[in-house]
Amino acid sequence: MSRELDTEGYWSNELNSLGIQTKRKNELNDRKEMKDLVENVKQVLLQEYRTAYEYE
C-alpha cells in the first residue's frame, strides 16, 4: 500500500467526496475503519447504479 493510501487524511478526503463528513475525532477516524467504510459505501453506490440501469 502506498504511503498516500495509508494516511487518515486520504481516507477522510475519500469520505468527504462521498458526502460523509468527518468533523469529530471518534472511532470512525481510525484509518482502517475509514478505509473499510469508503469501500463499503462505494460498493453500495455501485450496486444501486447497476440496479437502476439494469435492462431486463
GURO-767847 format. One record per residue: residue number from 1; x, y, z of N, C-alpha, C, O, CB in turn; residue in one letter. Coordinates in steps of 0.001 Angstrom, whole numbers. Glycine has a CB too. Example, Ala and Ser with C-alpha at 12.3 -4.5 7.8 and 13.67 -1.06 7.14 Angstrom:
(rec 1 (13190 -5690 7800) (12300 -4500 7800) (13200 -3300 7800) (14236 -3319 8465) (11308 -4473 9046) "A")
(rec 2 (12850 -2250 7080) (13670 -1060 7140) (12900 30 7870) (13409 1138 8039) (14084 -598 5725) "S")
//
This chain:
(rec 1 (852 -1178 0) (0 0 0) (894 1237 0) (1870 1300 749) (-968 1 1228) "M")
(rec 2 (572 2196 -818) (1384 3404 -874) (1180 4230 389) (182 4075 1092) (1040 4234 -2123) "S")
(rec 3 (2120 5092 662) (2020 5935 1862) (797 6833 1812) (157 7081 2834) (3277 6787 2022) "R")
(rec 4 (471 7325 612) (-695 8210 480) (-1966 7504 932) (-2797 8096 1621) (-850 8689 -974) "E")
(rec 5 (-2117 6240 546) (-3322 5496 898) (-3334 5067 2355) (-4349 4582 2854) (-3454 4284 14) "L")
(rec 6 (-2216 5243 3037) (-2102 4800 4415) (-2285 5955 5401) (-1943 5813 6575) (-755 4137 4634) "D")
(rec 7 (-2813 7087 4954) (-2991 8222 5854) (-4462 8448 6156) (-5332 8180 5327) (-2379 9485 5252) "T")
(rec 8 (-4725 8947 7364) (-6104 9260 7733) (-6661 10366 6852) (-7847 10364 6521) (-6186 9667 9207) "E")
(rec 9 (-5801 11319 6469) (-6252 12422 5629) (-6788 11941 4293) (-7794 12455 3804) (-5125 13397 5403) "G")
(rec 10 (-6125 10961 3701) (-6576 10419 2418) (-7977 9833 2560) (-8864 10137 1762) (-5593 9343 1901) "Y")
(rec 11 (-8175 8991 3578) (-9471 8335 3749) (-10542 9324 4173) (-11708 9170 3809) (-9369 7215 4774) "W")
(rec 12 (-10157 10344 4942) (-11099 11395 5307) (-11560 12142 4063) (-12745 12449 3931) (-10464 12368 6314) "S")
(rec 13 (-10642 12438 3152) (-10997 13099 1892) (-11892 12217 1034) (-12827 12709 402) (-9736 13472 1112) "N")
(rec 14 (-11613 10920 1009) (-12470 9998 255) (-13888 10018 818) (-14858 10078 62) (-11896 8559 296) "E")
(rec 15 (-14010 9968 2147) (-15339 10016 2757) (-16035 11330 2432) (-17228 11340 2126) (-15241 9831 4278) "L")
(rec 16 (-15306 12433 2496) (-15893 13730 2152) (-16384 13739 715) (-17441 14302 432) (-14875 14855 2363) "N")
(rec 17 (-15643 13127 -195) (-16052 13101 -1604) (-17311 12264 -1805) (-18025 12438 -2793) (-14920 12552 -2475) "S")
(rec 18 (-17585 11355 -868) (-18795 10539 -935) (-19950 11157 -156) (-21016 10553 -31) (-18511 9147 -409) "L")
(rec 19 (-19734 12372 369) (-20788 13069 1090) (-20854 12740 2565) (-21848 13051 3222) (-22089 12765 473) "G")
(rec 20 (-19817 12117 3097) (-19779 11768 4517) (-18775 12681 5201) (-17579 12624 4915) (-19405 10260 4729) "I")
(rec 21 (-19260 13521 6102) (-18396 14473 6798) (-17794 13834 8043) (-18494 13158 8797) (-19179 15742 7174) "Q")
(rec 22 (-16511 14045 8258) (-15822 13513 9433) (-15238 14673 10222) (-14029 14900 10211) (-14709 12502 9027) "T")
(rec 23 (-16100 15395 10899) (-15669 16583 11628) (-15120 16248 13006) (-14183 16899 13469) (-16817 17553 11761) "K")
(rec 24 (-15681 15251 13666) (-15245 14905 15015) (-14248 13754 14969) (-14304 12902 14082) (-16451 14536 15898) "R")
(rec 25 (-13350 13742 15923) (-12473 12589 16090) (-13234 11578 16930) (-13633 11875 18056) (-11098 12985 16759) "K")
(rec 26 (-13434 10401 16395) (-14108 9332 17122) (-13624 8006 16575) (-12623 7957 15860) (-15655 9451 17007) "N")
(rec 27 (-14316 6935 16901) (-13883 5614 16452) (-13868 5480 14933) (-13172 4608 14413) (-14779 4558 17040) "E")
(rec 28 (-14616 6316 14202) (-14598 6237 12742) (-13373 6913 12133) (-13133 6800 10931) (-15853 6863 12179) "L")
(rec 29 (-12614 7601 12944) (-11425 8246 12432) (-10220 7311 12408) (-9129 7722 12013) (-11113 9460 13255) "N")
(rec 30 (-10400 6067 12824) (-9361 5065 12702) (-9138 4796 11210) (-10104 4600 10472) (-9743 3753 13473) "D")
(rec 31 (-7915 4783 10770) (-7565 4653 9355) (-8198 3411 8718) (-8769 3505 7632) (-6048 4597 9197) "R")
(rec 32 (-8108 2252 9376) (-8668 1027 8804) (-10193 1105 8719) (-10783 692 7721) (-8249 -193 9638) "K")
(rec 33 (-10823 1629 9756) (-12280 1742 9722) (-12742 2719 8653) (-13756 2482 7997) (-12807 2176 11079) "E")
(rec 34 (-12008 3822 8468) (-12369 4771 7413) (-12213 4115 6051) (-13074 4279 5186) (-11501 6047 7498) "M")
(rec 35 (-11126 3373 5845) (-10901 2680 4574) (-12036 1694 4306) (-12572 1644 3199) (-9538 1944 4584) "K")
(rec 36 (-12402 908 5326) (-13484 -60 5161) (-14807 633 4857) (-15583 153 4030) (-13621 -920 6415) "D")
(rec 37 (-15070 1753 5517) (-16299 2497 5264) (-16338 3020 3837) (-17372 2936 3174) (-16434 3653 6251) "L")
(rec 38 (-15218 3562 3356) (-15136 4049 1975) (-15437 2916 1005) (-16235 3079 82) (-13739 4651 1684) "V")
(rec 39 (-14803 1774 1210) (-15015 640 305) (-16474 173 337) (-17042 -137 -710) (-14078 -525 680) "E")
(rec 40 (-17077 122 1511) (-18470 -307 1620) (-19423 668 953) (-20347 250 255) (-18850 -477 3073) "N")
(rec 41 (-19213 1960 1157) (-20081 2963 532) (-19957 2888 -986) (-20963 2966 -1691) (-19727 4387 1031) "V")
(rec 42 (-18748 2739 -1493) (-18554 2632 -2947) (-19252 1397 -3503) (-19838 1460 -4583) (-17055 2584 -3290) "K")
(rec 43 (-19200 282 -2790) (-19870 -939 -3254) (-21389 -761 -3283) (-22050 -1217 -4215) (-19498 -2128 -2351) "Q")
(rec 44 (-21941 -101 -2264) (-23388 146 -2229) (-23791 1051 -3386) (-24781 781 -4065) (-23808 780 -878) "V")
(rec 45 (-23035 2120 -3617) (-23346 3027 -4722) (-23265 2320 -6069) (-24111 2534 -6938) (-22398 4221 -4707) "L")
(rec 46 (-22260 1486 -6241) (-22116 740 -7493) (-23292 -216 -7691) (-23828 -323 -8794) (-20787 -41 -7507) "L")
(rec 47 (-23693 -908 -6626) (-24827 -1832 -6726) (-26114 -1083 -7040) (-26919 -1548 -7846) (-24988 -2628 -5425) "Q")
(rec 48 (-26315 72 -6412) (-27511 873 -6698) (-27506 1367 -8138) (-28551 1384 -8788) (-27603 2065 -5734) "E")
(rec 49 (-26352 1766 -8642) (-26227 2203 -10036) (-26582 1055 -10980) (-27359 1219 -11921) (-24791 2713 -10325) "Y")
(rec 50 (-25998 -98 -10706) (-26271 -1258 -11568) (-27743 -1621 -11551) (-28310 -1942 -12595) (-25437 -2462 -11130) "R")
(rec 51 (-28370 -1577 -10390) (-29796 -1906 -10269) (-30639 -872 -11016) (-31604 -1239 -11686) (-30220 -1970 -8775) "T")
(rec 52 (-30297 388 -10914) (-31069 1447 -11563) (-30994 1365 -13084) (-31964 1696 -13765) (-30580 2805 -11101) "A")
(rec 53 (-29866 931 -13623) (-29679 925 -15076) (-29669 -469 -15675) (-29212 -668 -16801) (-28401 1618 -15427) "Y")
(rec 54 (-30171 -1426 -14923) (-30234 -2803 -15408) (-31370 -2951 -16413) (-32482 -2476 -16179) (-30420 -3791 -14233) "E")
(rec 55 (-31091 -3596 -17507) (-32105 -3842 -18532) (-32590 -5273 -18406) (-31795 -6198 -18238) (-31547 -3572 -19960) "Y")
(rec 56 (-33897 -5447 -18488) (-34456 -6805 -18426) (-34885 -7267 -19777) (-35379 -8386 -19920) (-35627 -6872 -17471) "E")
//
